Amino acid sequence: MALMAILPAHITPDRWLAQIFASQVAMRGGVVKRKIRDVERLVGRDAFVSAAARRGFQVVENHRYFVIFCNGQPIRRVR
């Protein structure tokens, strides 16, 4: 399945990524969650993880979601 064939006409992978990382939550250093299937369909896993890493953000995967910590602070698993 070709990636571009399934993208909505009004969005590009670069625009989608820019919208996530320009959101108010991300700009405040918060946490953003996206479904893995949407990330893979719209931009691809590698491009998404690379875009987060370039910004110094950390990404974790849990069940059907990517959780993006939009700051450089350490992540500590409590339980």
N, C-alpha and C positions, 0 to 999 in steps of 0.2 A: 504494500500500500504506500503510495507516494505521500510524503508529508505535506507538500503544498496543495495537493488535491483535496485534503480534508480541512484546510483552514478556512474560516469564514472570510469572505471577500474584503471586509473592512479591517482586518487585523493581520499583522505580519509577526513573525517570531520576535524580531527586535522590538516592535511596539509593545507586544504583550509583556516581554521582560521589563521594558522601561516602565510600564504602568505598575507592575508589582513593586519594583524597587523605588518608585517615586511616590508610593502611597504614603499617607500620613503616618500610618503605623510603622512602616519601614523607616521613614525619615526620622522618627522619634526613637529609633533603636529597638522597636518592639518585635513581636513574633508574628509571622505570616504563615498560613497553612494553605496548601494547594493539593488537590487530588493528583496522584501520580499519573493516572490515565490522561488527565488534561495536559499536564506538563509534557508527557511523551507525545501526545497528539499534536500539540501546538508548537513546541520548540525542540523537543528531544531532551532526554535525560542529561547527556553529556554537556550540551550547551547551557542548560539550566544550572547545573552544578558549577560549571566554569564561570558563569555570570555572577553567581553568588560568591564564589571564591575570590574573584577579582575585586569585589567590594569588601572583602574581609569578613564575610558572613559565613556562618556554619549551617549546614543542612543535615537534618536527620530524617530517616525514613521509618515510618511506623504504619503497619497495616496497609491502608490505601492512601496514605498522605505523606507528603514532604512537609516538614516543619522547618521554617527558615528563621534563624535567630539573626536579626538584622543589627548585630553589634559584634564587637570582637571579644566580648567577655567569655570566660570559660563556661563550659556546660558541665554540670555535675549531676549525675544520676543519683537521686535520693533513695529510690526504691526500685 
